[in-house]
Amino acid sequence: MKVFPIVKNYLFFLFILCLMSSCKKEFSGDNYVAYFGGEVANPTKNYVLFCKNNIVIDTIPLNKNNTFFKKFDSLTPGLYTFKNEPEYQYVYFEKNDSIKVHIDSKDFDESIIFCGRGDQKNNFLMDMYLRNEKDKNKMFEVFDYNFEKFNTYINKINKENKKLYTSKKEEIKWSDDFDLYANGIVNFPHYTKKEIYPVIHKIRTGEDVSNKLPKDYYSFRKNIDFSNPELTEFSPFIMYLDHMLNNVGAINYHNHLSDCDLELKMNINKLNIADTLIKSQKVKNIVLNNIAFKYLMEDQNVVNNQAFLKVYHKFSTDTTKKNEILKIGNAIQLLTEGKLLPEVQLVNSNGKTISSNDIISKKTVLFFWSEKLNSHLLAVHKKVLFLKLNHPDYNFIAINLDDNLEQWKSDLNKYNFGSIRELKCANFEDIRAKWAITRVHRTLIINSDKTIKNGFTNMFEVNFEDELK
C-alpha cells in the first residue's frame, strides 16, 4: 500500500530536478524571470491562487494529475502567499527563484515541502511555523506558571529557535530582505507570549503579575519597526501587534466602568496608540482599519460606535476603507434590537430570487456558511439539526455567501442537510452592507413580526440557547 505514494513522490521530485535544470537557461543578470509550480494532493479547488498583499496576482489551474506550473516573466522579490482555499501559506521569492511545492489539503501545513532554487529559505519558514504552532498548543498551561517559571520556559524555547535561525542563516546565506521574515518568525511569537502572559495569567489564576514584572520586561518593543510596510501582511507581526495594542490599550482602565464603556475607551486608546506609534500612514491605515472592523463587530452600542468612529476618522486617511467602515457602522445602527430586519434579496435552489421579508413567518434563526470554510459548514449544520429538535417553534434558515450558484447546488446535493431550509445571497455586497456580514460565524435571531431580537450573536456561544427562550 505504501509503494505508490513513494514512487509518486520520487517521480515528482525527479520532475522538479528536470524543471530546475531547464529553467536556469532562461535566467540572466538583468531579468526577474521566476517559476512557481507543484502538486496539490486532495485539492479543494481546481486552481491555486498566487497572491501579494491579499491581492490575487494569478490564478494557476491544476491539470489532470493535480500539478500546476507558472512562469513569471518578471516577479518582484518579496513575500507572497499561495492558496488552495481556504488554506494558505507563505512563499518567499528572490530574483530568479524557481520553486516547486508539494501540498496535501488534508494536512495542509504539515504536508508542505519546497524544492528547487530558493527552497531552503522557504523550508526554514515552514519549519519555524510548525514549531510555533506546536508550541502554541502547550501555552495555556504555561500561562498559569509564576513569572520565574514562565520566563524560564519561553526563554528556553526562544534560545532553541534562535540557534536554528543562526545556523540556517550562516548555511543558506540569505538576503537582508528575507531576514526580515526569518528573524520575525522567530521573534514575534516570543514577543506575543510576553504580551499575553500578564493578561491570560490574571484571567486563569486571578493573580495580577503586572507589578512583579521586571522594569525591562517590555524593552523589546523599542527594537520593533512598527512602520515597516513589508510586515503589514505577515501574520506573526499582525498577531503580535494585535496583542500589544490590547495590552497597552487596557493598561489605564479599571473595573468601575461598564463592559460597554470599557470596550469603547480601550479601543479609542488603541487608535491613539497606533496614531502615535506608527509613522507610516500606509501602515497606520491598515492597523486603524483592523481595529475598527473588530470593534464595530463586537460592540453594537450605537452611541459608542459614533464616538469611536469620530476618533477613527480623525486618524485614518484611507478613503475606501473609511467608506466601507462607515457602511458597517450604519448597518449596525439598523440592526439594533426591535428594528425591522432590512430587506435583502436571496435565491432559492430553483434559481428564483425572493425577498428576505417573505421567508420569515415565525421566529427565525438566520445563519451563514461558505464552502470555503468546510469545517464551519459541517459544524454549523450539525448544530442546527440539534437545535431544531429542542426549538421547534423556530425556523432555521441557512444562507450561503458564495457567488457560484451551481457550486452551491452541488454542495447541497453532496451534503444533504435534510430539513434545513437553504438559500443563497443574491448579492454578497448588498447583504454585507445591510446586515453587516463581515464573517461567516454571525447568527441573527428574528422575531415573528420581522423585528430583530439579536442581530449579533453566534450559534456556538455557550448561552446561545438561552437567547431562543
C-alpha positions in Angstrom: 0.0 0.0 0.0 2.9 2.4 0.7 4.7 1.8 -2.6 2.6 4.1 -4.7 3.0 7.3 -2.7 6.8 6.7 -2.5 7.0 6.2 -6.3 4.7 9.2 -6.8 6.9 11.5 -4.7 10.1 10.2 -6.3 8.7 11.0 -9.8 7.5 14.3 -8.5 10.9 15.4 -7.3 12.6 13.9 -10.4 10.3 16.2 -12.4 11.4 19.1 -10.3 15.1 18.5 -10.9 14.4 18.3 -14.6 12.5 21.6 -14.4 15.2 23.3 -12.4 17.9 22.4 -15.0 15.8 23.7 -17.8 14.8 26.9 -16.0 18.3 28.0 -15.4 18.9 28.5 -19.1 16.4 31.4 -19.1 18.0 33.3 -16.2 20.2 36.3 -16.9 21.6 39.1 -14.8 19.1 41.7 -15.9 15.8 39.9 -15.7 13.4 38.8 -12.9 12.1 35.6 -14.5 10.8 33.2 -11.8 9.0 29.9 -11.7 6.4 28.5 -9.4 4.7 25.1 -9.6 4.0 22.0 -7.7 1.4 19.3 -6.8 -1.7 19.5 -4.7 -2.9 16.2 -3.3 -6.7 16.1 -2.4 -7.3 19.6 -3.8 -10.3 21.6 -2.5 -10.2 23.8 -5.7 -9.0 23.1 -9.2 -6.6 26.0 -9.0 -4.0 27.7 -6.9 -4.2 31.4 -6.1 -0.9 33.3 -6.1 -1.2 36.5 -4.1 0.7 39.6 -2.9 -0.7 41.7 0.0 -4.1 39.9 -0.2 -4.4 40.7 -3.9 -4.6 37.8 -6.4 -1.8 38.1 -8.9 -2.5 34.9 -10.8 -5.0 32.0 -10.7 -2.9 28.9 -11.7 -5.1 26.0 -12.8 -4.4 22.4 -11.8 -4.0 19.9 -14.6 -5.4 16.4 -14.7 -2.8 15.0 -12.2 -3.3 17.9 -9.8 0.0 19.6 -10.7 0.5 23.3 -11.6 3.1 25.4 -13.1 3.6 29.1 -13.8 6.4 31.1 -15.4 6.6 34.8 -14.3 8.4 36.9 -16.9 9.0 39.4 -14.1 8.4 38.8 -10.4 9.4 41.4 -7.8 11.4 39.8 -5.0 9.4 39.5 -1.7 6.9 37.6 0.3 3.9 36.1 -1.4 1.1 33.7 -0.5 -0.4 30.7 -2.3 -3.8 29.3 -1.6 -5.8 26.2 -2.3 -8.8 27.7 -0.5 -9.5 28.0 2.3 -5.9 27.2 3.3 -2.9 29.4 2.5 0.8 29.6 3.3 3.7 31.9 2.5 6.4 31.6 -0.1 9.3 34.0 -0.5 10.8 34.7 -3.9 14.2 36.3 -4.6 15.4 37.2 -8.0 15.2 34.2 -10.4 14.0 31.7 -7.9 12.4 28.6 -9.3 10.3 26.9 -6.6 8.0 23.9 -6.5 5.9 22.9 -3.6 4.1 19.7 -2.5 0.8 20.2 -0.7 -1.8 17.9 0.7 -5.0 19.8 1.5 -6.0 17.2 4.2 -2.9 18.1 6.2 -2.1 21.4 4.6 0.7 23.0 6.7 2.3 19.7 7.8 2.5 18.4 4.2 4.3 21.4 2.6 7.7 20.7 1.2 9.6 23.2 -1.1 12.1 22.1 -3.7 14.2 23.9 -6.2 16.1 27.2 -6.4 15.0 29.2 -3.3 13.7 26.1 -1.4 15.9 26.3 1.7 14.8 29.6 3.0 11.1 28.7 2.4 11.6 25.3 4.2 13.1 27.2 7.1 9.9 29.4 7.3 7.7 26.3 7.3 9.9 24.6 9.9 9.6 27.7 12.2 5.9 28.0 11.5 5.3 24.4 12.6 7.5 24.8 15.7 5.5 27.8 16.7 2.1 26.0 16.1 3.3 23.1 18.2 4.4 25.4 21.0 1.1 27.2 20.9 -0.7 24.1 22.0 1.3 24.0 25.2 1.0 27.6 26.1 -2.3 27.7 28.1 -0.7 25.6 30.8 2.4 27.7 30.7 0.4 30.9 31.2 -0.5 29.6 34.6 3.1 29.5 35.7 4.5 32.1 38.1 6.7 34.7 36.4 10.0 33.0 37.0 8.9 29.6 35.7 7.1 31.2 32.7 10.1 33.3 31.8 12.5 30.3 32.0 10.2 28.3 29.8 9.8 30.9 27.0 13.5 31.9 27.0 14.5 28.2 26.6 12.2 27.9 23.6 13.4 31.2 22.1 17.1 30.2 22.6 16.5 26.9 20.7 14.7 28.8 17.9 17.4 31.4 17.6 20.1 28.7 17.5 18.3 27.1 14.5 17.9 30.6 12.9 21.6 31.4 13.3 22.8 28.1 11.9 20.4 28.3 8.9 21.3 31.9 8.2 25.0 31.0 8.1 24.3 27.9 6.0 21.9 29.5 3.4 23.4 33.0 3.5 20.0 34.6 2.7 19.5 38.2 1.9 18.7 41.0 4.3 15.3 41.4 2.8 14.4 37.8 3.6 16.0 38.1 7.0 13.1 40.5 8.0 10.8 37.5 7.9 13.2 34.9 9.1 14.0 37.0 12.1 10.3 37.9 12.5 9.0 34.4 12.6 11.4 33.7 15.5 11.0 36.9 17.5 7.3 37.9 17.1 5.8 34.7 18.6 8.2 35.1 21.5 7.1 38.8 21.9 3.5 37.7 21.7 3.8 35.3 24.6 5.3 38.2 26.7 2.4 40.5 25.8 -0.2 37.8 26.5 1.2 36.5 29.8 0.0 39.1 32.3 -3.4 39.2 30.7 -4.1 35.5 30.4 -2.4 34.7 33.8 -4.8 37.1 35.5 -7.8 35.6 33.8 -6.8 32.0 34.5 -5.4 32.3 38.0 -6.8 35.6 39.4 -3.3 36.8 40.1 -2.2 40.2 38.8 1.5 39.9 38.0 1.9 43.4 36.4 3.7 44.8 39.3 6.0 41.8 39.5 7.4 42.1 36.0 11.0 43.4 35.6 11.3 47.0 34.5 12.9 45.9 31.2 10.2 43.3 30.5 8.8 45.2 27.5 12.1 46.6 26.4 12.0 44.6 23.2 9.3 46.9 21.9 11.9 49.6 21.2 13.5 47.3 18.6 10.4 46.8 16.5 9.8 48.9 13.4 6.1 49.3 13.6 6.1 51.4 10.4 7.6 48.8 8.1 5.1 48.3 5.3 6.7 44.9 4.4 5.3 43.5 7.7 1.6 44.5 7.3 0.6 41.2 5.8 2.9 39.0 7.8 0.7 37.1 10.3 3.3 36.7 13.1 3.7 40.5 13.2 -0.1 41.2 12.9 -0.8 38.8 15.7 1.9 40.4 17.9 0.6 43.9 17.1 -2.9 43.0 18.0 -2.0 41.6 21.4 0.4 44.5 22.1 -2.3 47.1 21.4 -4.8 45.1 23.5 -2.3 45.0 26.3 -1.2 48.7 26.2 -4.8 49.9 25.4 -6.2 48.3 28.6 -3.4 49.4 30.9 -5.0 52.5 32.4 -8.6 51.3 32.9 -10.2 49.8 35.9 -13.3 47.9 36.9 -15.5 51.0 37.7 -16.6 51.2 34.0 -19.4 49.2 32.4 -18.2 46.5 30.0 -19.5 48.5 27.1 -17.8 51.8 28.1 -14.6 49.8 28.9 -14.5 48.4 25.4 -15.1 51.9 23.9 -12.3 53.5 25.9 -9.9 50.6 25.3 -10.4 50.8 21.6 -10.2 54.5 21.4 -7.0 54.2 23.4 -5.7 51.6 20.8 -6.5 54.1 18.0 -4.5 56.8 19.8 -1.6 54.5 20.4 -1.5 53.4 16.8 -1.5 57.0 15.6 1.4 57.9 17.9 3.4 54.7 17.4 3.2 54.2 13.6 4.8 56.8 11.4 4.0 55.4 8.0 0.5 56.5 7.1 0.0 53.4 4.9 0.8 51.0 7.7 -1.2 53.2 10.2 -4.3 53.0 8.0 -4.1 49.2 7.8 -3.8 49.0 11.6 -6.6 51.5 12.2 -8.9 49.6 9.8 -8.2 46.3 11.6 -9.1 47.9 15.0 -12.2 49.4 13.6 -13.5 46.3 11.9 -13.0 44.2 15.1 -14.5 46.8 17.4 -17.6 47.5 15.3 -18.5 43.8 15.1 -18.0 43.3 18.9 -19.8 46.3 20.3 -23.2 47.2 18.9 -23.9 50.2 21.1 -24.9 53.0 18.6 -23.7 55.9 20.8 -20.4 54.3 21.5 -19.9 53.4 17.8 -20.4 57.0 16.9 -17.8 58.1 19.5 -15.4 55.5 18.2 -15.8 56.4 14.6 -15.2 60.1 15.3 -11.7 59.3 16.5 -11.1 56.7 13.8 -12.0 59.2 11.0 -9.6 61.8 12.6 -6.6 59.5 12.2 -7.4 57.4 9.0 -6.8 58.7 5.5 -7.9 55.5 3.7 -10.9 56.8 1.9 -12.0 53.5 0.5 -11.9 51.7 3.8 -13.4 54.6 5.7 -16.4 54.4 3.5 -16.6 50.7 4.0 -16.4 51.0 7.8 -19.0 53.8 7.7 -21.4 51.5 5.9 -20.8 48.8 8.6 -21.4 51.4 11.3 -24.7 52.5 9.6 -25.7 48.8 9.2 -25.1 48.1 12.8 -27.5 51.0 13.7 -30.2 49.4 11.6 -29.7 46.0 13.2 -30.4 47.0 16.8 -32.9 45.1 18.8 -36.6 45.9 18.0 -35.9 47.3 14.5 -37.2 45.7 11.3 -34.7 43.5 9.6 -33.5 45.3 6.4 -34.6 43.7 3.2 -32.1 41.8 1.1 -32.6 39.6 -2.0 -32.0 35.8 -1.7 -32.0 32.9 -4.2 -33.7 29.5 -3.7 -32.5 26.2 -5.2 -34.5 26.7 -8.3 -32.6 30.0 -9.0 -35.6 32.1 -8.2 -35.0 35.5 -6.4 -37.0 36.1 -3.3 -37.2 38.8 -0.6 -35.9 38.2 2.9 -39.2 39.6 4.0 -41.0 36.6 2.5 -39.1 34.0 4.4 -40.0 35.0 7.9 -43.4 33.8 9.1 -42.5 32.8 12.7 -39.5 33.2 15.0 -36.4 32.6 12.8 -32.7 32.0 13.2 -30.6 33.0 10.2 -27.1 31.6 9.9 -24.4 31.7 7.2 -21.9 29.4 5.6 -19.4 29.2 2.8 -17.9 26.2 1.0 -14.5 27.9 1.5 -14.8 27.1 5.3 -15.7 23.4 5.1 -15.2 22.7 8.9 -17.6 25.5 9.8 -20.1 24.4 7.1 -20.4 21.0 8.6 -20.3 22.1 12.3 -23.0 24.8 11.9 -25.4 22.5 10.1 -24.9 19.8 12.7 -25.6 22.3 15.4 -28.8 23.5 13.7 -30.1 19.9 13.3 -29.7 19.6 17.1 -31.3 22.9 17.8 -34.3 22.2 15.6 -35.2 19.2 17.9 -35.2 21.4 21.0 -36.7 24.5 19.5 -39.5 23.5 17.1 -41.1 27.0 17.5 -38.2 28.4 15.4 -37.4 28.3 11.7 -33.7 27.8 11.0 -32.6 29.2 7.6 -29.1 28.7 6.1 -27.8 31.4 3.8 -24.8 30.6 1.6 -22.5 33.6 1.0 -20.7 32.3 -2.1 -21.2 33.7 -5.6 -21.4 30.4 -7.6 -25.0 29.2 -7.9 -24.0 25.8 -9.5 -21.4 25.1 -6.9 -23.9 25.9 -4.1 -26.4 23.4 -5.7 -23.6 20.8 -5.9 -22.8 21.3 -2.3 -26.4 20.9 -1.2 -26.6 17.6 -3.2 -23.3 16.5 -1.7 -24.1 17.1 1.9 -27.9 16.6 2.1 -28.7 18.8 5.1 -32.2 17.3 5.4 -35.0 19.6 6.7 -32.9 22.8 7.0 -34.1 25.5 4.5 -31.2 26.5 2.3 -31.0 29.9 0.5 -28.1 31.8 -1.1 -27.4 35.5 -1.1 -28.2 37.1 -4.4 -25.6 39.9 -3.9 -22.9 39.5 -1.3 -22.1 43.2 -1.2 -25.7 44.0 -0.6 -26.1 41.6 2.3 -22.8 42.7 3.7 -23.8 46.3 3.7 -27.3 45.8 5.1 -26.7 43.0 7.6 -23.1 43.9 8.4 -21.9 40.5 7.4 -18.1 40.5 7.7 -17.6 36.9 8.9 -19.4 33.7 8.3 -19.9 32.9 12.0 -22.6 35.5 12.5 -26.1 34.5 13.5 -29.3 36.6 13.6 -32.4 35.9 15.7 -35.5 37.4 14.3 -39.0 37.7 15.9 -42.1 36.5 14.1 -43.0 40.2 13.2 -39.7 40.5 11.3 -38.1 42.7 14.1 -34.6 41.9 15.3 -34.2 40.1 18.6 -30.4 39.8 18.4 -28.5 40.7 15.2 -25.1 40.0 16.5 -24.8 36.6 18.1 -23.0 33.3 17.4 -24.6 29.9 17.4 -21.5 28.5 19.1 -21.7 30.8 22.1 -22.3 29.0 25.4 -25.5 30.8 26.2 -26.9 30.8 22.7 -29.9 28.5 23.5 -30.9 30.9 26.3 -31.4 33.6 23.7 -34.0 31.3 22.0 -36.3 31.2 25.1 
